[in-house]
Amino acid sequence: MSLTMSHPSLQSDSDSRFLDCRGFRLHYRIHGSGEPPFMLLLHGSFLSMRSWRNVVGPLSEMATLIALDRPAFGRTSRPVPTKLNGVSYAPEAQSDLAAAFLEQLGIDKAVIVGNSTGGTLAMLMALRHPDKVSGLVLVDAMIYSAYAASGIPPVMKPFLKAASPVFSRLMKLLIRKFFDRLLLSFWHNPSMLPVETLSAYRADMMAGNWGRGFWEVFLETHHLHLDEKVGSITFPVLVVTGEFDRTVKVEESLRLAREVPTADLEVIGDSAHLPHEEQPEAFVAAVKAFMQRVC
C-alpha cells in the first residue's frame, strides 16, 4: 500500500507531521518515496528521532522510513494519564500505540527498527502485533536487563502515584544534572558527539511537561519476561550491537542473536550504545543486507 495514495495529505519528505492517537499527539517524519517497504524507527530513552539523523538519507533510498518521537520524548505530547483520557506510558501500551499509529497511516506491515528501550518496544510490538511486523532490527536492545527487567514493587505504586508532583520534580532535577554525562556514556568516543547535537538532545528532552512525562514512564516500568518469549519469533531479525556498548552489555546482544531462531548478528566496531550514530555507514550496510532477507 502506498502511503501517499492512502493519505494524500501526507507528503513523503522530512517535514514534521503530527497525528492524534490514543491520547497522544505524535510527532513523526517521513523519509523516502511513500511506497513499500516501510520501516518504523523507534529511538532509545533520553533521545529523540534525531538519533537516526545520520542514516535516514541512505536508508530511505531502499524503503520509506517513518521516524517517531516516542511518548515522553521529542516533540510528541506528554499528557498526564487520567481515567478519562485513557493515556498509558506502560511498555505494552506504547507498543500498542505504535501499531495503532501504523494503522492510522494506512500501513499494513513494517520493519520495526528499535534502539535500546526502543528495541524493547519493537520486540513487544512483534509479540503483541505480529501481523503488523515484517521484520525486526534490534539495535543494542534492552531485552534481558534494565528497562525490560526492572520494576516498582506493586505495594509502592499507590504511594508513588499520589506523590507524583513531588517525585516528578525530583526526577527532573536529577535528569538536568546528569543528562550530558548520561548521553556521553552512550558513545565509545564521546568527543565525536558534537556539542550542538548534545544541546539539541537536551532541548528535545526538556520540552513541555517533560519531568512528569518521564516520571509516568518510570512508574509503568515492570519486568516483561521477554527472555521467555523471544524464541517464538518467526520473521527475520537483525541483532546489532556496538562492540563497546556498556549500557546493554554486548553479551546480551549475543545471547539475543542465539535465542531468536531467525536472527542474524552484526557487531559494529568503534561504537557503543548508538552504532547508528557513531558508525552510520556500517549500520546502513548491515540493514541494507538484512532487507534483502525481508523483501
C-alpha positions in Angstrom: 0.0 0.0 0.0 1.3 3.4 -0.9 1.4 5.9 2.0 0.8 8.8 -0.3 -2.1 7.1 -2.0 -3.9 6.2 1.2 -3.2 9.6 2.8 -2.8 12.2 0.1 -2.3 15.0 2.8 0.9 13.3 4.0 3.9 14.1 1.9 6.8 11.6 1.8 9.5 14.1 2.9 11.4 15.0 6.1 8.9 17.7 7.3 7.4 17.3 10.8 4.0 15.8 11.0 1.6 15.3 13.9 -1.1 12.7 14.4 -3.5 12.2 17.4 -3.5 8.6 18.6 -4.7 7.1 21.9 -4.4 10.4 23.8 -1.0 11.4 22.4 -0.2 13.9 19.8 2.6 12.0 18.0 5.4 13.8 16.2 6.8 12.0 13.2 8.7 12.5 9.9 8.6 10.5 6.7 11.7 9.9 4.6 11.5 8.2 1.2 9.1 7.5 -1.7 6.0 6.7 0.3 5.9 3.3 -1.2 6.6 -0.1 0.5 8.7 -1.5 2.1 8.1 0.6 5.3 10.4 1.0 8.3 9.3 2.4 11.6 12.2 3.9 13.7 11.9 3.8 17.5 14.7 5.7 19.3 16.0 5.0 22.8 15.3 6.8 26.1 16.7 10.3 26.7 16.9 10.7 22.9 14.5 11.5 20.0 14.1 10.8 16.3 17.2 13.0 16.0 19.1 9.8 16.8 18.5 8.5 13.2 19.7 11.7 11.5 22.9 10.0 10.1 21.1 7.0 8.5 17.7 8.2 7.3 19.1 9.5 4.0 20.8 6.4 2.7 18.1 4.0 4.2 15.3 6.0 2.5 16.8 5.0 -0.9 15.5 1.5 -0.3 12.5 1.9 2.0 10.0 4.5 3.3 11.1 5.5 6.8 8.8 6.7 9.5 10.7 8.2 12.4 8.7 8.7 15.5 9.2 10.6 18.7 8.2 8.2 21.4 5.9 9.3 24.2 7.8 11.4 26.8 10.5 12.4 24.3 11.0 14.9 21.5 8.0 16.8 20.2 5.4 14.2 21.0 3.0 15.4 23.7 3.3 14.3 27.3 -0.2 14.1 28.7 -0.8 13.2 32.3 -2.8 9.9 32.5 -6.3 10.0 33.8 -9.3 7.7 33.8 -11.0 9.9 31.2 -8.2 10.1 28.7 -7.0 6.5 28.9 -3.4 7.5 28.4 -0.8 5.0 29.4 3.0 5.0 29.2 3.3 1.3 30.0 5.6 -0.6 27.6 2.7 -2.7 26.4 0.6 0.4 25.8 3.5 2.0 23.9 3.9 -1.0 21.6 0.1 -1.0 21.0 0.3 2.7 20.3 3.0 2.1 17.7 0.8 -0.5 16.0 -2.2 1.8 16.1 -0.1 4.6 14.7 0.9 2.5 11.6 -2.8 1.5 11.2 -3.8 5.2 11.1 -1.2 5.8 8.5 -2.6 3.0 6.4 0.5 0.9 6.7 -0.2 -2.9 6.8 3.3 -4.1 7.7 6.7 -2.6 8.5 10.2 -3.5 9.6 10.5 -2.2 13.1 13.9 -0.7 14.0 14.4 -0.1 17.7 17.4 1.1 19.7 17.8 0.5 23.4 14.3 0.8 25.0 13.0 1.4 21.5 14.2 -2.2 20.9 12.3 -3.4 23.9 9.1 -1.8 22.4 9.9 -3.3 18.9 10.1 -6.7 20.4 6.9 -6.2 22.3 5.2 -5.0 19.1 6.4 -8.1 17.3 5.0 -10.3 20.1 1.7 -8.5 20.5 1.0 -7.4 16.9 2.9 -9.9 14.6 0.5 -9.1 11.8 2.0 -5.6 11.6 5.6 -6.7 11.6 7.6 -7.9 8.6 11.0 -7.9 10.3 12.9 -6.5 13.3 16.2 -4.6 13.6 17.2 -4.6 17.3 20.0 -2.2 18.0 21.6 -2.7 21.4 18.0 -3.6 22.6 17.1 -3.9 26.2 15.6 -7.4 26.3 17.1 -9.1 29.3 18.0 -6.2 31.7 17.3 -2.6 32.7 14.1 -1.3 31.3 12.8 -4.7 30.3 13.6 -6.4 33.6 13.1 -3.7 36.2 10.0 -2.6 38.1 8.5 -0.9 41.1 7.0 -3.2 43.8 3.2 -3.1 43.4 2.8 -2.1 47.1 4.7 1.1 46.4 2.8 2.2 43.3 -0.2 3.9 45.0 2.2 6.0 47.2 4.4 7.0 44.3 1.4 7.9 42.1 -0.1 10.0 44.9 3.2 11.8 45.3 3.8 12.2 41.6 4.0 16.1 41.6 6.9 15.9 44.1 8.8 12.9 42.7 8.4 14.2 39.1 10.1 17.4 40.1 12.9 15.5 41.8 13.4 13.3 38.7 13.5 16.5 36.6 16.3 17.9 38.8 18.3 14.7 38.6 18.0 14.4 34.8 19.0 18.0 34.3 22.1 17.4 36.4 23.3 14.1 34.8 21.8 14.4 31.3 25.1 15.3 29.4 27.1 12.7 31.3 24.4 10.0 30.5 24.3 10.7 26.8 28.1 10.8 26.5 28.2 7.4 28.2 26.3 6.0 25.2 29.3 6.8 22.9 32.5 4.8 22.6 34.3 8.0 21.6 32.3 10.8 23.3 34.5 13.5 21.6 32.7 12.6 18.3 29.4 13.8 19.7 29.1 17.5 18.6 28.3 20.0 21.3 25.5 21.4 19.3 23.9 17.9 18.9 24.1 17.3 22.6 22.4 20.7 23.2 19.7 19.7 20.7 19.1 16.5 22.5 18.7 18.4 25.8 16.1 20.7 24.1 14.3 17.6 22.6 14.1 16.0 26.1 13.3 19.1 28.2 10.2 20.2 26.3 6.7 20.7 27.7 5.7 18.7 30.8 8.8 16.6 30.4 9.5 15.8 34.0 6.0 14.4 34.6 6.1 12.6 31.3 9.3 10.7 32.1 8.0 10.1 35.6 5.0 8.3 34.1 7.3 6.1 32.1 9.2 5.3 35.2 6.0 4.5 37.1 4.9 2.0 34.5 8.2 0.1 34.2 7.9 -3.6 35.1 9.5 -6.9 34.3 8.4 -8.0 30.8 9.9 -11.6 31.0 10.9 -11.3 27.3 13.6 -14.0 27.9 10.7 -16.5 28.0 9.2 -15.3 24.6 12.0 -14.4 22.2 12.2 -17.9 20.9 8.7 -17.6 19.4 9.7 -15.0 16.8 9.4 -16.4 13.3 10.1 -13.5 10.9 13.6 -12.1 10.0 15.5 -10.4 12.8 18.8 -8.5 12.7 20.5 -8.0 16.1 23.0 -5.1 16.1 25.4 -4.2 18.8 28.2 -1.7 19.2 31.4 -3.5 20.0 32.0 -1.4 23.2 28.4 -1.0 24.4 28.4 -0.5 28.2 24.7 0.3 28.6 23.4 -3.0 27.2 26.3 -5.4 27.5 27.5 -7.0 24.3 26.9 -10.4 25.8 23.2 -9.7 26.0 23.0 -9.0 22.3 25.0 -12.1 21.5 22.5 -14.1 23.7 19.6 -12.5 21.9 21.0 -13.5 18.5 21.4 -17.1 19.7 17.9 -17.3 21.3 15.9 -15.8 18.4 15.7 -18.6 15.8 15.6 -16.3 12.8 18.3 -13.8 13.9 21.4 -12.6 12.2 24.1 -10.8 14.2 26.1 -7.7 13.4 28.8 -6.4 15.7 29.8 -2.9 14.7 33.3 -1.8 15.7 34.4 1.5 17.2 30.9 2.2 18.6 29.0 1.7 21.8 25.2 2.0 22.5 24.4 4.1 19.4 26.2 2.4 16.5 23.8 4.1 14.0 25.2 7.5 15.2 28.9 6.6 15.7 29.3 4.3 12.6 26.4 5.1 10.3 28.0 3.7 7.1 28.5 0.3 8.8 25.0 0.4 10.2 23.4 1.2 6.9 25.3 -1.6 5.1 24.1 -4.1 7.7 20.5 -3.0 7.4 20.6 -3.0 3.6 21.9 -6.6 3.6 19.2 -7.6 6.1 16.5 -6.0 4.0 17.3 -8.4 1.2 16.0 -11.2 3.5 12.8 -9.3 4.2 11.9 -8.1 0.7 
